[in-house]
Amino acid sequence: MSEKQWVIVGLDPGTTIGYAILDLEGKLLKVDSSKEFNLSKVIEKVIEFGKVIAVGTDKQRVPSLVSDFAAKTGAKIISPDEDLSVKIKNDLTQELDFKGDHQQDAIASAILAYKNMIPTINKIIDILKKNKKEHLKNKVIGLVIKNEGISIRSAIEIIEKPTETNKIIKKVIEEKELKDSDFFKLNEKIKFLEDENRLLKLQTEKLKQDINRNSKPAIREVTIIKDDKLKGLIKQKDSQLTFLYDNLGKKNNAIKLLNEEIKRITGFILKINQNVLVKKIDNLGSAEFEKKKTELSIQKDDILLVNNPNIISENVYQAIKNKINIIIFREAPSKKIREEFNFVYIDLKKLKIEESDDFAIANKEDFEKAIQANDILNKVIKEYQSGQT
């Protein structure tokens, strides 16, 4: 499934609500207006075209509809230093088709936002081209535009980091060896997350100072701010502050999870001689198998832990029937599945097993006993069936 494109929205609130949608090349995708529109209806129509990266308004004072739209879609708000004049709106929209003032105002608002963002977008595209990373365009643009203070190169590293970490973890598990270089790489990732945390903390402190400079801390909650532009700025900074606090929590959690995964991997490797390696998959349906066969490097003689073996595609069975012999199950396969799909089925409850997200190790002695018991059972069944014929 292709990734949804970013779109820029212009809104014109009022009894009649107008909206306009541009793509990141400035092309007008949709413009409409109606007295029947409300916030939910506009969001419903907009997200058919993509994910909202920014919302523009032609007013210096950000209307509540625009603020609410941004809060629900995660869009960045872009407003002018002063209300756009009729002349500027005419200049911005002169080559476009629209009906009435509401649609024109919405288009002008979207174009204003686009013009504000285009220098950054062009810079991102240039850097990605130079580094042959054009495939990251959508993600890098979203991260940089919506998060002030994150550089383009930092955004690239943040996006690529999970993939590199997963590669190290998968390699260590499959090769049953943890080298000094692997520890170094994983620790470098942790260090990067910690450095990123420090950056987020600095951003948080800067935002706090911005808010405090623009308001009176001691009486802030009871003071009526007369300057609407200032009120909108403080609201926007508060939203950014909340976002940064959330990010700090996520990064701290990522560091914790990465450390825990390193400990699990090390434990697996130390115990591998007394255990057998198992690869985990939710089911044997086509979609799940296509996803996991590359991630887990599923190959001949692998042992699979399948949560629900009752979900199985004939195509998947044909692909693995001469490669995979043993299925450990969490949910018992039905009699029909056992008869139709010829695997050795072992109940997870009969094994001592330790699990991580994608892998597990099962006690070798228990595993061999379960195989032997399965062989004996199959022999008895075959002898019984031959006696009945």
C-alpha positions in Angstrom: 0.0 0.0 0.0 1.5 3.4 -1.0 2.1 6.0 1.6 -0.4 8.8 1.7 0.8 12.2 0.4 1.0 15.3 2.5 -1.5 18.1 1.7 -1.7 21.7 2.7 -5.2 23.1 3.6 -6.6 26.6 3.6 -9.6 27.4 5.7 -12.1 30.2 5.6 -14.5 30.0 8.6 -17.9 31.6 8.9 -21.5 30.7 8.4 -20.3 29.4 5.1 -17.1 27.4 5.5 -14.6 27.2 2.6 -11.7 24.9 2.3 -8.9 24.4 -0.3 -6.4 21.6 -0.6 -2.9 21.8 -2.3 -0.3 19.1 -2.7 3.4 19.8 -1.9 4.0 21.0 -5.5 1.4 23.8 -5.0 -1.2 22.1 -7.3 -4.9 22.8 -6.3 -6.5 19.4 -5.6 -9.9 20.6 -4.3 -11.8 23.7 -3.4 -15.3 23.8 -2.0 -17.6 25.8 0.3 -21.0 25.2 2.0 -23.2 26.3 4.8 -23.6 22.7 5.6 -20.0 22.2 6.5 -18.7 21.8 10.1 -15.3 20.9 11.4 -15.8 17.1 11.3 -17.2 17.3 7.7 -14.3 19.3 6.5 -11.7 16.9 8.1 -13.6 14.0 6.6 -13.3 15.5 3.1 -9.7 16.7 3.5 -8.2 13.3 4.6 -9.5 11.7 1.5 -6.7 13.5 -0.3 -3.9 12.8 2.2 -2.3 13.7 5.5 -2.5 17.3 6.5 1.0 18.9 7.1 -0.1 22.5 7.5 -3.3 24.7 7.6 -3.3 28.3 6.5 -5.5 31.2 7.3 -5.7 34.7 5.7 -6.3 36.3 9.1 -3.6 37.6 11.5 -5.7 36.4 14.4 -6.0 32.6 14.1 -9.7 31.7 14.0 -10.9 29.0 16.4 -12.0 26.7 13.5 -8.4 26.7 12.2 -6.9 26.1 15.7 -9.4 23.2 16.3 -8.6 21.8 12.8 -4.9 21.9 13.5 -5.4 20.2 16.9 -7.3 17.3 15.4 -5.1 16.7 12.4 -1.7 17.6 13.9 -1.2 20.3 11.2 1.1 23.2 11.6 -0.7 26.6 11.6 0.5 29.3 9.3 -0.9 32.8 9.5 0.1 36.2 8.1 1.6 39.0 10.1 -1.5 41.0 9.1 -4.8 40.2 7.4 -4.4 39.5 3.7 -5.8 42.4 1.6 -8.2 41.8 -1.3 -5.5 42.8 -3.8 -3.1 40.1 -2.4 -5.8 37.5 -2.5 -6.6 38.4 -6.1 -2.9 38.2 -7.1 -2.5 34.8 -5.4 -5.7 33.3 -7.0 -5.9 35.0 -10.4 -5.1 31.9 -12.4 -7.3 29.5 -10.5 -11.0 28.6 -10.8 -13.3 29.1 -7.7 -16.8 30.2 -6.8 -17.3 33.1 -4.4 -15.2 34.9 -1.7 -15.2 31.9 0.7 -13.4 29.7 -1.8 -11.0 32.4 -2.9 -10.1 33.1 0.8 -9.5 29.4 1.4 -7.3 29.1 -1.7 -5.3 32.3 -0.8 -4.8 30.8 2.8 -3.5 27.5 1.4 -1.1 29.3 -1.1 0.2 31.5 1.8 1.0 28.4 3.8 2.6 26.7 0.7 4.8 29.8 0.0 5.9 29.8 3.7 6.9 26.1 3.5 8.4 25.8 0.0 12.0 27.0 0.8 12.3 24.3 3.5 10.7 21.6 1.2 13.1 22.4 -1.6 16.0 22.3 0.7 14.9 18.9 2.0 14.5 17.5 -1.5 18.0 18.8 -2.5 19.6 17.1 0.5 17.8 13.8 -0.1 18.8 13.8 -3.8 22.4 14.4 -2.9 22.3 11.5 -0.5 20.2 9.3 -2.7 17.5 9.1 -0.1 14.5 10.4 -2.1 12.4 7.5 -0.8 12.4 9.3 2.6 10.9 12.5 1.2 7.4 12.2 2.7 8.6 11.3 6.2 11.4 13.8 6.4 9.2 16.7 5.2 6.6 15.7 7.8 9.1 15.6 10.6 10.9 18.8 9.8 7.9 21.0 8.9 5.8 19.9 11.9 8.6 20.0 14.5 10.6 23.3 14.8 14.2 22.8 15.7 14.7 19.4 14.1 17.3 19.6 11.3 17.0 17.8 8.1 19.9 15.5 8.8 18.6 14.7 12.3 15.2 13.8 10.7 16.9 11.4 8.3 18.7 9.7 11.1 15.6 9.5 13.3 13.7 7.9 10.4 16.4 5.4 9.5 17.4 4.5 13.1 14.7 1.8 13.8 15.6 -0.1 10.5 19.3 -0.2 11.4 18.6 -1.3 14.9 16.3 -4.1 13.8 19.0 -5.3 11.3 21.5 -5.6 14.1 19.0 -7.5 16.4 18.0 -9.8 13.6 21.6 -10.5 12.6 22.6 -11.3 16.2 19.7 -13.7 16.7 20.2 -15.5 13.4 24.0 -15.8 13.6 23.8 -16.7 17.4 26.8 -14.4 17.9 27.1 -10.9 19.5 30.2 -9.1 18.4 31.8 -6.1 19.9 30.9 -4.1 16.8 27.2 -5.0 17.4 27.3 -3.8 21.0 29.0 -0.6 19.7 26.3 0.0 17.1 23.5 -0.5 19.5 25.1 1.6 22.2 25.6 4.3 19.5 21.8 4.2 18.9 21.1 4.7 22.6 23.6 7.6 22.7 21.8 9.1 19.7 18.4 8.8 21.5 20.0 10.4 24.6 21.4 13.3 22.6 18.0 13.7 20.9 16.5 13.9 24.4 18.8 16.7 25.3 17.9 18.5 22.2 14.2 18.1 23.0 14.8 19.4 26.5 16.5 22.5 25.2 13.6 23.1 22.8 11.2 22.7 25.8 13.1 25.2 27.9 13.2 27.6 25.0 9.4 27.3 24.5 8.9 27.9 28.2 11.0 31.1 28.0 9.1 32.3 25.0 5.8 31.8 26.7 7.0 33.4 29.9 8.3 36.4 28.0 4.9 36.9 26.3 2.8 36.5 29.5 3.0 37.2 33.2 3.6 33.9 34.9 2.3 34.8 38.4 -1.1 35.8 37.1 -1.2 34.1 33.7 -4.3 31.9 34.4 -6.4 34.9 35.4 -5.1 37.6 33.0 -7.1 38.3 29.9 -4.7 38.8 27.0 -6.0 41.5 24.8 -3.6 41.0 21.9 -5.2 38.2 19.9 -2.1 37.5 17.9 -0.2 37.0 21.2 -2.9 34.7 22.6 -2.7 32.6 19.4 1.1 32.5 19.7 1.0 31.3 23.3 -1.6 28.7 22.4 0.6 27.4 19.6 3.7 27.4 21.9 1.7 25.5 24.5 0.7 22.9 21.9 4.4 22.6 20.8 5.4 22.2 24.5 2.9 19.4 25.0 4.2 17.7 21.8 7.8 17.9 23.0 6.9 16.5 26.4 5.2 13.6 24.6 8.3 13.1 22.5 10.6 13.1 25.5 8.5 10.3 27.0 8.6 8.3 23.8 12.4 8.7 23.5 12.9 7.7 27.1 10.7 4.6 26.5 12.6 3.8 23.3 15.9 3.8 25.2 14.5 1.6 27.9 13.1 -0.9 25.3 16.4 -1.0 23.4 18.3 -1.7 26.5 15.9 -4.5 27.4 16.1 -6.0 23.9 20.0 -6.0 24.2 19.7 -7.9 27.5 17.2 -10.4 26.0 19.4 -11.0 23.0 22.5 -11.5 25.1 20.5 -14.0 27.3 19.3 -15.9 24.2 22.8 -16.2 22.9 24.2 -17.4 26.2 21.6 -20.1 26.4 21.5 -21.1 22.7 23.4 -24.4 23.2 20.7 -25.7 25.6 17.8 -24.4 23.4 16.5 -24.3 19.9 15.8 -21.0 18.1 12.2 -20.3 17.1 10.8 -17.6 14.8 7.5 -16.1 15.6 4.6 -15.4 13.2 1.0 -14.5 13.9 -0.5 -16.8 11.3 0.2 -18.5 7.9 -2.0 -16.2 5.8 -0.5 -14.6 2.7 -0.2 -11.1 4.1 1.4 -12.0 7.4 3.8 -14.5 5.8 4.9 -12.1 3.1 5.7 -9.5 5.8 7.5 -11.8 8.1 9.4 -14.0 5.7 11.8 -11.2 4.9 11.9 -9.6 8.4 12.7 -13.0 10.0 14.6 -14.5 7.0 12.4 -17.6 7.1 14.3 -20.5 5.5 14.6 -24.3 5.3 14.4 -26.2 8.6 13.3 -23.2 10.6 11.0 -23.8 13.5 8.0 -21.5 13.6 5.9 -20.4 16.6 2.5 -19.6 15.0 -0.1 -18.0 17.2 -3.1 -19.2 15.1 -2.2 -22.0 12.6 -6.0 -22.2 11.7 -5.4 -19.2 9.4 -3.3 -20.6 6.5 -3.1 -19.9 2.8 -2.8 -22.7 0.3 -0.1 -20.6 -1.5 1.9 -20.2 1.7 1.6 -24.0 2.4 2.9 -24.8 -1.1 5.8 -22.4 -0.5 6.9 -23.9 2.8 5.8 -27.5 2.8 9.2 -28.8 1.8 11.1 -26.3 4.0 9.2 -26.1 7.3 8.4 -29.3 9.2 7.6 -28.1 12.8 4.9 -25.7 13.9 4.7 -24.7 17.6 1.2 -23.4 18.2 -0.4 -21.1 20.7 -4.0 -21.7 19.5 -4.6 -25.4 18.7 -5.1 -26.3 15.0 -8.4 -27.9 14.2 -8.6 -31.6 13.1 -9.2 -30.4 9.5 -6.1 -28.3 9.5 -4.0 -31.1 10.9 -5.2 -33.5 8.2 -5.0 -31.1 5.4 -1.6 -29.4 6.2 1.1 -31.9 7.0 3.3 -30.4 9.7 4.5 -31.7 13.1 2.4 -29.7 15.5 3.7 -29.0 19.1 1.7 -27.4 21.8 3.5 -24.3 23.2 2.3 -25.3 26.7 4.5 -28.4 26.6 7.7 -26.3 26.2 9.8 -24.1 28.4 10.1 -21.1 26.2 11.5 -17.5 26.4 10.2 -14.9 23.9 11.2 -11.6 22.5 9.1 -9.7 19.9 10.1 -11.8 16.9 12.1 -14.7 18.2 12.0 -17.3 21.0 14.2 -20.0 22.4 12.7 -23.3 23.5 14.3 -25.8 25.9 16.0 -28.4 23.7 15.2 -31.4 26.0 11.5 -30.5 26.2 11.4 -29.9 22.5 12.9 -33.3 21.7 10.5 -35.0 24.0 7.6 -33.3 22.3 8.8 -34.4 18.9 9.2 -38.0 20.1 5.7 -38.0 21.7 4.3 -36.6 18.4 6.0 -39.4 16.4 4.6 -42.1 18.7 1.1 -40.6 18.5 1.3 -40.5 14.7 2.5 -44.1 14.6 -0.4 -45.2 16.8 -2.9 -43.3 14.6 -1.5 -44.9 11.4 -1.6 -48.4 12.9 -5.2 -47.8 14.0 -6.2 -46.5 10.6 -4.6 -49.5 8.8 -6.4 -51.9 11.1 -9.7 -50.3 10.2 -9.2 -50.9 6.4 
